[in-house]
Amino acid sequence: MKELVEYIARSLVDNPDEVEVNQITVDSSVILEVKVAPDDMGKVIGKQGKIAKSIRTLAKAAATKEGIKVTVEIGR
């Protein structure tokens, strides 16, 4: 899951080397913290948050397949 989110984020931004995804596991749920360069925030979030919502939807689909809950947080 972490690799999926990281791949998507790196594909969207101008500075793929600055993309960092941290995974925090608590019981049967996972929190993925996505950090990108300040200039790339808009590209990852998208207009009205549509890209961020799509990233979350893909992560949740992958998590459901594994039987866990996932939350994706996007920040700097």
ROKEGU-979077 format. One record per atom (N, C-alpha, C, O): residue number from 1; z, x, y; atom name; residue in one letter. Coordinates in nm, 2 decimals, m for minus. Each point is the difference from the previous one (the first is absolute). Layout:
N
{resi=NUM zz=Z xx=X yy=Y name=CA resn=A}
...
//
This chain:
76
{resi=1 zz=0.00 xx=0.08 yy=m0.12 name=N resn=M}
{resi=1 zz=0.00 xx=m0.08 yy=0.12 name=CA resn=M}
{resi=1 zz=0.00 xx=0.09 yy=0.13 name=C resn=M}
{resi=1 zz=m0.08 xx=m0.03 yy=0.09 name=O resn=M}
{resi=2 zz=0.17 xx=0.13 yy=m0.09 name=N resn=K}
{resi=2 zz=0.00 xx=0.09 yy=0.11 name=CA resn=K}
{resi=2 zz=m0.13 xx=0.06 yy=0.02 name=C resn=K}
{resi=2 zz=m0.05 xx=0.02 yy=0.12 name=O resn=K}
{resi=3 zz=m0.02 xx=0.02 yy=m0.22 name=N resn=E}
{resi=3 zz=m0.13 xx=0.07 yy=0.01 name=CA resn=E}
{resi=3 zz=m0.10 xx=m0.09 yy=0.05 name=C resn=E}
{resi=3 zz=m0.09 xx=0.04 yy=0.08 name=O resn=E}
{resi=4 zz=0.09 xx=m0.17 yy=m0.12 name=N resn=L}
{resi=4 zz=m0.09 xx=m0.10 yy=0.05 name=CA resn=L}
{resi=4 zz=0.01 xx=m0.02 yy=0.15 name=C resn=L}
{resi=4 zz=m0.10 xx=0.01 yy=0.07 name=O resn=L}
{resi=5 zz=0.22 xx=m0.03 yy=m0.02 name=N resn=V}
{resi=5 zz=0.03 xx=m0.02 yy=0.14 name=CA resn=V}
{resi=5 zz=m0.04 xx=0.13 yy=0.08 name=C resn=V}
{resi=5 zz=m0.06 xx=m0.01 yy=0.11 name=O resn=V}
{resi=6 zz=0.09 xx=0.12 yy=m0.17 name=N resn=E}
{resi=6 zz=m0.03 xx=0.13 yy=0.07 name=CA resn=E}
{resi=6 zz=m0.15 xx=0.02 yy=0.01 name=C resn=E}
{resi=6 zz=m0.05 xx=0.04 yy=0.10 name=O resn=E}
{resi=7 zz=m0.02 xx=m0.07 yy=m0.21 name=N resn=Y}
{resi=7 zz=m0.15 xx=0.01 yy=0.00 name=CA resn=Y}
{resi=7 zz=m0.06 xx=m0.09 yy=0.11 name=C resn=Y}
{resi=7 zz=m0.09 xx=0.04 yy=0.07 name=O resn=Y}
{resi=8 zz=0.13 xx=m0.17 yy=m0.07 name=N resn=I}
{resi=8 zz=m0.05 xx=m0.09 yy=0.10 name=CA resn=I}
{resi=8 zz=0.03 xx=0.04 yy=0.14 name=C resn=I}
{resi=8 zz=m0.09 xx=0.00 yy=0.09 name=O resn=I}
{resi=9 zz=0.21 xx=0.05 yy=m0.06 name=N resn=A}
{resi=9 zz=0.04 xx=0.04 yy=0.14 name=CA resn=A}
{resi=9 zz=m0.09 xx=0.12 yy=0.04 name=C resn=A}
{resi=9 zz=m0.05 xx=0.01 yy=0.11 name=O resn=A}
{resi=10 zz=0.04 xx=0.09 yy=m0.20 name=N resn=R}
{resi=10 zz=m0.08 xx=0.12 yy=0.03 name=CA resn=R}
{resi=10 zz=m0.15 xx=m0.03 yy=0.02 name=C resn=R}
{resi=10 zz=m0.06 xx=0.06 yy=0.08 name=O resn=R}
{resi=11 zz=0.01 xx=m0.17 yy=m0.14 name=N resn=S}
{resi=11 zz=m0.14 xx=m0.04 yy=0.02 name=CA resn=S}
{resi=11 zz=m0.02 xx=m0.06 yy=0.13 name=C resn=S}
{resi=11 zz=m0.11 xx=0.00 yy=0.05 name=O resn=S}
{resi=12 zz=0.21 xx=m0.06 yy=0.01 name=N resn=L}
{resi=12 zz=m0.01 xx=m0.07 yy=0.13 name=CA resn=L}
{resi=12 zz=0.01 xx=0.08 yy=0.12 name=C resn=L}
{resi=12 zz=m0.05 xx=m0.03 yy=0.11 name=O resn=L}
{resi=13 zz=0.13 xx=0.14 yy=m0.12 name=N resn=V}
{resi=13 zz=0.04 xx=0.08 yy=0.12 name=CA resn=V}
{resi=13 zz=m0.09 xx=0.12 yy=0.03 name=C resn=V}
{resi=13 zz=m0.08 xx=0.04 yy=m0.08 name=O resn=V}
{resi=14 zz=0.09 xx=0.01 yy=0.21 name=N resn=D}
{resi=14 zz=m0.08 xx=0.12 yy=0.04 name=CA resn=D}
{resi=14 zz=0.07 xx=0.12 yy=m0.04 name=C resn=D}
{resi=14 zz=m0.06 xx=0.11 yy=m0.02 name=O resn=D}
{resi=15 zz=0.20 xx=m0.11 yy=0.00 name=N resn=N}
{resi=15 zz=0.08 xx=0.11 yy=m0.04 name=CA resn=N}
{resi=15 zz=0.06 xx=m0.02 yy=m0.13 name=C resn=N}
{resi=15 zz=0.12 xx=m0.02 yy=m0.01 name=O resn=N}
{resi=16 zz=m0.20 xx=0.03 yy=m0.10 name=N resn=P}
{resi=16 zz=0.06 xx=m0.03 yy=m0.13 name=CA resn=P}
{resi=16 zz=0.11 xx=0.10 yy=m0.05 name=C resn=P}
{resi=16 zz=0.08 xx=m0.04 yy=m0.08 name=O resn=P}
{resi=17 zz=m0.07 xx=0.16 yy=0.14 name=N resn=D}
{resi=17 zz=0.10 xx=0.09 yy=m0.04 name=CA resn=D}
{resi=17 zz=0.14 xx=m0.04 yy=0.06 name=C resn=D}
{resi=17 zz=0.10 xx=0.05 yy=m0.05 name=O resn=D}
{resi=18 zz=m0.10 xx=m0.14 yy=0.15 name=N resn=E}
{resi=18 zz=0.13 xx=m0.04 yy=0.05 name=CA resn=E}
{resi=18 zz=0.05 xx=m0.13 yy=m0.06 name=C resn=E}
{resi=18 zz=0.11 xx=m0.05 yy=0.04 name=O resn=E}
{resi=19 zz=m0.18 xx=0.00 yy=m0.14 name=N resn=V}
{resi=19 zz=0.05 xx=m0.12 yy=m0.07 name=CA resn=V}
{resi=19 zz=0.11 xx=0.04 yy=m0.10 name=C resn=V}
{resi=19 zz=m0.02 xx=0.09 yy=m0.08 name=O resn=V}
{resi=20 zz=0.13 xx=m0.16 yy=0.09 name=N resn=E}
{resi=20 zz=0.11 xx=0.03 yy=m0.09 name=CA resn=E}
{resi=20 zz=0.05 xx=m0.13 yy=m0.05 name=C resn=E}
{resi=20 zz=0.03 xx=m0.10 yy=0.07 name=O resn=E}
{resi=21 zz=m0.01 xx=0.09 yy=m0.21 name=N resn=V}
{resi=21 zz=0.05 xx=m0.12 yy=m0.06 name=CA resn=V}
{resi=21 zz=0.13 xx=0.04 yy=m0.08 name=C resn=V}
{resi=21 zz=m0.01 xx=0.08 yy=m0.09 name=O resn=V}
{resi=22 zz=0.12 xx=m0.14 yy=0.13 name=N resn=N}
{resi=22 zz=0.13 xx=0.02 yy=m0.07 name=CA resn=N}
{resi=22 zz=0.03 xx=m0.12 yy=m0.08 name=C resn=N}
{resi=22 zz=m0.01 xx=m0.11 yy=0.04 name=O resn=N}
{resi=23 zz=0.06 xx=0.13 yy=m0.16 name=N resn=Q}
{resi=23 zz=0.03 xx=m0.10 yy=m0.09 name=CA resn=Q}
{resi=23 zz=0.15 xx=0.00 yy=m0.02 name=C resn=Q}
{resi=23 zz=0.06 xx=0.10 yy=m0.04 name=O resn=Q}
{resi=24 zz=0.00 xx=m0.22 yy=0.06 name=N resn=I}
{resi=24 zz=0.15 xx=m0.02 yy=m0.02 name=CA resn=I}
{resi=24 zz=0.01 xx=m0.11 yy=m0.10 name=C resn=I}
{resi=24 zz=m0.05 xx=m0.11 yy=0.01 name=O resn=I}
{resi=25 zz=0.12 xx=0.15 yy=m0.12 name=N resn=T}
{resi=25 zz=0.02 xx=m0.10 yy=m0.11 name=CA resn=T}
{resi=25 zz=0.14 xx=m0.05 yy=0.00 name=C resn=T}
{resi=25 zz=0.10 xx=0.08 yy=m0.01 name=O resn=T}
{resi=26 zz=m0.08 xx=m0.21 yy=0.01 name=N resn=V}
{resi=26 zz=0.13 xx=m0.07 yy=m0.01 name=CA resn=V}
{resi=26 zz=m0.01 xx=m0.10 yy=m0.10 name=C resn=V}
{resi=26 zz=m0.07 xx=m0.10 yy=0.01 name=O resn=V}
{resi=27 zz=0.14 xx=0.12 yy=m0.12 name=N resn=D}
{resi=27 zz=0.00 xx=m0.10 yy=m0.12 name=CA resn=D}
{resi=27 zz=m0.14 xx=m0.02 yy=m0.05 name=C resn=D}
{resi=27 zz=m0.07 xx=0.10 yy=m0.04 name=O resn=D}
{resi=28 zz=0.02 xx=m0.22 yy=0.05 name=N resn=S}
{resi=28 zz=m0.13 xx=m0.03 yy=m0.05 name=CA resn=S}
{resi=28 zz=m0.10 xx=m0.02 yy=0.12 name=C resn=S}
{resi=28 zz=m0.10 xx=m0.07 yy=m0.02 name=O resn=S}
{resi=29 zz=0.13 xx=0.12 yy=0.14 name=N resn=S}
{resi=29 zz=m0.09 xx=m0.01 yy=0.11 name=CA resn=S}
{resi=29 zz=m0.03 xx=0.14 yy=0.06 name=C resn=S}
{resi=29 zz=0.08 xx=0.09 yy=m0.01 name=O resn=S}
{resi=30 zz=m0.19 xx=m0.08 yy=0.08 name=N resn=V}
{resi=30 zz=m0.05 xx=0.12 yy=0.06 name=CA resn=V}
{resi=30 zz=m0.03 xx=m0.02 yy=0.14 name=C resn=V}
{resi=30 zz=m0.06 xx=m0.10 yy=0.04 name=O resn=V}
{resi=31 zz=0.10 xx=0.19 yy=0.05 name=N resn=I}
{resi=31 zz=m0.04 xx=0.00 yy=0.14 name=CA resn=I}
{resi=31 zz=m0.09 xx=0.12 yy=0.02 name=C resn=I}
{resi=31 zz=0.04 xx=0.11 yy=m0.03 name=O resn=I}
{resi=32 zz=m0.16 xx=m0.14 yy=0.08 name=N resn=L}
{resi=32 zz=m0.09 xx=0.10 yy=0.04 name=CA resn=L}
{resi=32 zz=m0.01 xx=0.02 yy=0.15 name=C resn=L}
{resi=32 zz=m0.04 xx=m0.10 yy=0.07 name=O resn=L}
{resi=33 zz=0.08 xx=0.21 yy=m0.02 name=N resn=E}
{resi=33 zz=0.00 xx=0.03 yy=0.14 name=CA resn=E}
{resi=33 zz=m0.13 xx=0.08 yy=0.03 name=C resn=E}
{resi=33 zz=m0.01 xx=0.11 yy=m0.04 name=O resn=E}
{resi=34 zz=m0.08 xx=m0.17 yy=0.12 name=N resn=V}
{resi=34 zz=m0.12 xx=0.07 yy=0.04 name=CA resn=V}
{resi=34 zz=0.01 xx=0.05 yy=0.14 name=C resn=V}
{resi=34 zz=0.03 xx=m0.07 yy=0.09 name=O resn=V}
{resi=35 zz=m0.05 xx=0.20 yy=m0.08 name=N resn=K}
{resi=35 zz=0.01 xx=0.06 yy=0.14 name=CA resn=K}
{resi=35 zz=m0.14 xx=0.07 yy=0.03 name=C resn=K}
{resi=35 zz=m0.05 xx=0.07 yy=m0.09 name=O resn=K}
{resi=36 zz=0.00 xx=m0.10 yy=0.21 name=N resn=V}
{resi=36 zz=m0.13 xx=0.06 yy=0.04 name=CA resn=V}
{resi=36 zz=0.02 xx=0.05 yy=0.14 name=C resn=V}
{resi=36 zz=0.10 xx=m0.02 yy=0.07 name=O resn=V}
{resi=37 zz=m0.20 xx=0.09 yy=m0.03 name=N resn=A}
{resi=37 zz=0.00 xx=0.05 yy=0.14 name=CA resn=A}
{resi=37 zz=m0.01 xx=m0.11 yy=0.10 name=C resn=A}
{resi=37 zz=m0.05 xx=m0.11 yy=m0.03 name=O resn=A}
{resi=38 zz=0.12 xx=0.12 yy=0.15 name=N resn=P}
{resi=38 zz=0.00 xx=m0.11 yy=0.09 name=CA resn=P}
{resi=38 zz=m0.14 xx=m0.05 yy=0.04 name=C resn=P}
{resi=38 zz=m0.01 xx=m0.12 yy=0.03 name=O resn=P}
{resi=39 zz=m0.09 xx=0.21 yy=m0.02 name=N resn=D}
{resi=39 zz=m0.13 xx=m0.04 yy=0.03 name=CA resn=D}
{resi=39 zz=m0.07 xx=m0.09 yy=m0.11 name=C resn=D}
{resi=39 zz=m0.09 xx=m0.08 yy=0.03 name=O resn=D}
{resi=40 zz=0.14 xx=0.09 yy=m0.15 name=N resn=D}
{resi=40 zz=m0.06 xx=m0.07 yy=m0.11 name=CA resn=D}
{resi=40 zz=0.08 xx=m0.13 yy=m0.03 name=C resn=D}
{resi=40 zz=m0.04 xx=m0.08 yy=m0.09 name=O resn=D}
{resi=41 zz=0.14 xx=0.05 yy=0.16 name=N resn=M}
{resi=41 zz=0.08 xx=m0.13 yy=m0.03 name=CA resn=M}
{resi=41 zz=m0.09 xx=m0.12 yy=0.00 name=C resn=M}
{resi=41 zz=0.01 xx=m0.09 yy=m0.09 name=O resn=M}
{resi=42 zz=m0.09 xx=0.08 yy=0.19 name=N resn=G}
{resi=42 zz=m0.08 xx=m0.12 yy=0.02 name=CA resn=G}
{resi=42 zz=m0.10 xx=m0.02 yy=m0.12 name=C resn=G}
{resi=42 zz=m0.03 xx=m0.11 yy=m0.04 name=O resn=G}
{resi=43 zz=m0.02 xx=0.22 yy=m0.01 name=N resn=K}
{resi=43 zz=m0.09 xx=0.00 yy=m0.11 name=CA resn=K}
{resi=43 zz=0.06 xx=m0.05 yy=m0.13 name=C resn=K}
{resi=43 zz=m0.06 xx=m0.07 yy=m0.08 name=O resn=K}
{resi=44 zz=0.19 xx=0.10 yy=0.06 name=N resn=V}
{resi=44 zz=0.07 xx=m0.04 yy=m0.12 name=CA resn=V}
{resi=44 zz=0.05 xx=m0.14 yy=0.01 name=C resn=V}
{resi=44 zz=0.00 xx=m0.08 yy=m0.10 name=O resn=V}
{resi=45 zz=0.04 xx=0.04 yy=0.22 name=N resn=I}
{resi=45 zz=0.04 xx=m0.14 yy=0.02 name=CA resn=I}
{resi=45 zz=m0.11 xx=m0.10 yy=0.02 name=C resn=I}
{resi=45 zz=0.00 xx=m0.11 yy=m0.06 name=O resn=I}
{resi=46 zz=m0.10 xx=0.15 yy=0.13 name=N resn=G}
{resi=46 zz=m0.12 xx=m0.09 yy=0.02 name=CA resn=G}
{resi=46 zz=0.03 xx=m0.11 yy=0.10 name=C resn=G}
{resi=46 zz=0.11 xx=m0.02 yy=0.05 name=O resn=G}
{resi=47 zz=m0.22 xx=m0.05 yy=m0.01 name=N resn=K}
{resi=47 zz=0.01 xx=m0.11 yy=0.09 name=CA resn=K}
{resi=47 zz=0.09 xx=m0.11 yy=m0.06 name=C resn=K}
{resi=47 zz=m0.03 xx=m0.05 yy=m0.11 name=O resn=K}
{resi=48 zz=0.13 xx=0.01 yy=0.19 name=N resn=Q}
{resi=48 zz=0.09 xx=m0.10 yy=m0.04 name=CA resn=Q}
{resi=48 zz=0.07 xx=0.03 yy=m0.14 name=C resn=Q}
{resi=48 zz=0.04 xx=m0.09 yy=m0.07 name=O resn=Q}
{resi=49 zz=m0.04 xx=0.22 yy=0.04 name=N resn=G}
{resi=49 zz=0.07 xx=0.04 yy=m0.13 name=CA resn=G}
{resi=49 zz=m0.07 xx=m0.03 yy=m0.12 name=C resn=G}
{resi=49 zz=0.06 xx=0.00 yy=m0.11 name=O resn=G}
{resi=50 zz=m0.19 xx=m0.03 yy=0.11 name=N resn=K}
{resi=50 zz=m0.08 xx=m0.04 yy=m0.12 name=CA resn=K}
{resi=50 zz=m0.01 xx=0.12 yy=m0.10 name=C resn=K}
{resi=50 zz=0.01 xx=m0.03 yy=m0.12 name=O resn=K}
{resi=51 zz=m0.03 xx=0.15 yy=0.17 name=N resn=I}
{resi=51 zz=m0.01 xx=0.11 yy=m0.10 name=CA resn=I}
{resi=51 zz=0.14 xx=0.03 yy=m0.06 name=C resn=I}
{resi=51 zz=0.01 xx=0.02 yy=m0.12 name=O resn=I}
{resi=52 zz=0.10 xx=m0.03 yy=0.20 name=N resn=A}
{resi=52 zz=0.13 xx=0.02 yy=m0.06 name=CA resn=A}
{resi=52 zz=0.03 xx=m0.10 yy=m0.10 name=C resn=A}
{resi=52 zz=0.06 xx=0.02 yy=m0.11 name=O resn=A}
{resi=53 zz=m0.10 xx=m0.15 yy=0.14 name=N resn=K}
{resi=53 zz=0.02 xx=m0.11 yy=m0.10 name=CA resn=K}
{resi=53 zz=m0.07 xx=0.03 yy=m0.13 name=C resn=K}
{resi=53 zz=0.05 xx=m0.03 yy=m0.11 name=O resn=K}
{resi=54 zz=m0.18 xx=0.08 yy=0.13 name=N resn=S}
{resi=54 zz=m0.08 xx=0.02 yy=m0.12 name=CA resn=S}
{resi=54 zz=0.06 xx=0.12 yy=m0.09 name=C resn=S}
{resi=54 zz=0.00 xx=m0.01 yy=m0.12 name=O resn=S}
{resi=55 zz=0.06 xx=0.11 yy=0.19 name=N resn=I}
{resi=55 zz=0.06 xx=0.11 yy=m0.07 name=CA resn=I}
{resi=55 zz=0.12 xx=m0.06 yy=m0.08 name=C resn=I}
{resi=55 zz=0.02 xx=0.04 yy=m0.12 name=O resn=I}
{resi=56 zz=0.06 xx=m0.12 yy=0.18 name=N resn=R}
{resi=56 zz=0.12 xx=m0.06 yy=m0.06 name=CA resn=R}
{resi=56 zz=m0.04 xx=m0.09 yy=m0.12 name=C resn=R}
{resi=56 zz=0.06 xx=0.01 yy=m0.10 name=O resn=R}
{resi=57 zz=m0.17 xx=m0.08 yy=0.12 name=N resn=T}
{resi=57 zz=m0.05 xx=m0.09 yy=m0.11 name=CA resn=T}
{resi=57 zz=m0.04 xx=0.08 yy=m0.12 name=C resn=T}
{resi=57 zz=0.03 xx=m0.03 yy=m0.12 name=O resn=T}
{resi=58 zz=m0.10 xx=0.14 yy=0.14 name=N resn=L}
{resi=58 zz=m0.05 xx=0.09 yy=m0.11 name=CA resn=L}
{resi=58 zz=0.12 xx=0.06 yy=m0.07 name=C resn=L}
{resi=58 zz=0.01 xx=0.01 yy=m0.12 name=O resn=L}
{resi=59 zz=0.09 xx=0.04 yy=0.20 name=N resn=A}
{resi=59 zz=0.12 xx=0.06 yy=m0.06 name=CA resn=A}
{resi=59 zz=0.08 xx=m0.10 yy=m0.08 name=C resn=A}
{resi=59 zz=0.05 xx=0.03 yy=m0.11 name=O resn=A}
{resi=60 zz=m0.04 xx=m0.15 yy=0.16 name=N resn=K}
{resi=60 zz=0.07 xx=m0.11 yy=m0.07 name=CA resn=K}
{resi=60 zz=m0.07 xx=m0.03 yy=m0.13 name=C resn=K}
{resi=60 zz=0.07 xx=m0.03 yy=m0.10 name=O resn=K}
{resi=61 zz=m0.20 xx=0.03 yy=0.10 name=N resn=A}
{resi=61 zz=m0.08 xx=m0.03 yy=m0.12 name=CA resn=A}
{resi=61 zz=0.03 xx=0.10 yy=m0.11 name=C resn=A}
{resi=61 zz=0.02 xx=m0.03 yy=m0.12 name=O resn=A}
{resi=62 zz=m0.02 xx=0.16 yy=0.16 name=N resn=A}
{resi=62 zz=0.02 xx=0.11 yy=m0.09 name=CA resn=A}
{resi=62 zz=0.15 xx=0.00 yy=m0.05 name=C resn=A}
{resi=62 zz=0.02 xx=0.03 yy=m0.12 name=O resn=A}
{resi=63 zz=0.07 xx=m0.07 yy=0.21 name=N resn=A}
{resi=63 zz=0.14 xx=m0.01 yy=m0.04 name=CA resn=A}
{resi=63 zz=0.03 xx=m0.11 yy=m0.10 name=C resn=A}
{resi=63 zz=0.07 xx=0.01 yy=m0.09 name=O resn=A}
{resi=64 zz=m0.14 xx=m0.12 yy=0.11 name=N resn=T}
{resi=64 zz=0.01 xx=m0.12 yy=m0.09 name=CA resn=T}
{resi=64 zz=m0.04 xx=0.04 yy=m0.14 name=C resn=T}
{resi=64 zz=0.06 xx=m0.04 yy=m0.10 name=O resn=T}
{resi=65 zz=m0.17 xx=0.12 yy=0.09 name=N resn=K}
{resi=65 zz=m0.05 xx=0.04 yy=m0.13 name=CA resn=K}
{resi=65 zz=0.11 xx=0.09 yy=m0.07 name=C resn=K}
{resi=65 zz=0.00 xx=0.00 yy=m0.12 name=O resn=K}
{resi=66 zz=0.08 xx=0.07 yy=0.20 name=N resn=E}
{resi=66 zz=0.10 xx=0.09 yy=m0.06 name=CA resn=E}
{resi=66 zz=0.13 xx=m0.07 yy=m0.01 name=C resn=E}
{resi=66 zz=0.10 xx=0.05 yy=m0.06 name=O resn=E}
{resi=67 zz=m0.09 xx=m0.17 yy=0.11 name=N resn=G}
{resi=67 zz=0.13 xx=m0.08 yy=m0.01 name=CA resn=G}
{resi=67 zz=0.10 xx=0.04 yy=0.10 name=C resn=G}
{resi=67 zz=0.12 xx=m0.02 yy=m0.03 name=O resn=G}
{resi=68 zz=m0.15 xx=0.07 yy=0.15 name=N resn=I}
{resi=68 zz=0.09 xx=0.03 yy=0.10 name=CA resn=I}
{resi=68 zz=m0.03 xx=m0.06 yy=0.13 name=C resn=I}
{resi=68 zz=m0.12 xx=m0.05 yy=0.02 name=O resn=I}
{resi=69 zz=0.21 xx=0.06 yy=0.08 name=N resn=K}
{resi=69 zz=m0.03 xx=m0.05 yy=0.13 name=CA resn=K}
{resi=69 zz=m0.02 xx=0.11 yy=0.09 name=C resn=K}
{resi=69 zz=0.06 xx=0.11 yy=m0.01 name=O resn=K}
{resi=70 zz=m0.15 xx=m0.12 yy=0.11 name=N resn=V}
{resi=70 zz=m0.03 xx=0.11 yy=0.09 name=CA resn=V}
{resi=70 zz=m0.01 xx=m0.05 yy=0.15 name=C resn=V}
{resi=70 zz=m0.04 xx=m0.12 yy=0.02 name=O resn=V}
{resi=71 zz=0.09 xx=0.20 yy=0.06 name=N resn=T}
{resi=71 zz=m0.01 xx=m0.02 yy=0.15 name=CA resn=T}
{resi=71 zz=m0.07 xx=0.12 yy=0.06 name=C resn=T}
{resi=71 zz=0.04 xx=0.11 yy=m0.03 name=O resn=T}
{resi=72 zz=m0.13 xx=m0.14 yy=0.12 name=N resn=V}
{resi=72 zz=m0.07 xx=0.11 yy=0.07 name=CA resn=V}
{resi=72 zz=0.03 xx=m0.01 yy=0.15 name=C resn=V}
{resi=72 zz=m0.02 xx=m0.10 yy=0.06 name=O resn=V}
{resi=73 zz=0.08 xx=0.22 yy=m0.01 name=N resn=E}
{resi=73 zz=0.04 xx=0.01 yy=0.14 name=CA resn=E}
{resi=73 zz=m0.09 xx=0.10 yy=0.06 name=C resn=E}
{resi=73 zz=m0.02 xx=0.11 yy=m0.05 name=O resn=E}
{resi=74 zz=m0.04 xx=m0.14 yy=0.17 name=N resn=I}
{resi=74 zz=m0.09 xx=0.09 yy=0.06 name=CA resn=I}
{resi=74 zz=0.06 xx=0.04 yy=0.13 name=C resn=I}
{resi=74 zz=0.05 xx=m0.08 yy=0.08 name=O resn=I}
{resi=75 zz=m0.04 xx=0.21 yy=m0.05 name=N resn=G}
{resi=75 zz=0.06 xx=0.05 yy=0.12 name=CA resn=G}
{resi=75 zz=m0.05 xx=0.15 yy=0.03 name=C resn=G}
{resi=75 zz=m0.09 xx=0.05 yy=m0.06 name=O resn=G}
{resi=76 zz=0.16 xx=0.01 yy=0.15 name=N resn=R}
{resi=76 zz=m0.03 xx=0.14 yy=0.04 name=CA resn=R}
{resi=76 zz=0.09 xx=0.09 yy=m0.07 name=C resn=R}
{resi=76 zz=m0.02 xx=0.13 yy=0.02 name=O resn=R}
//
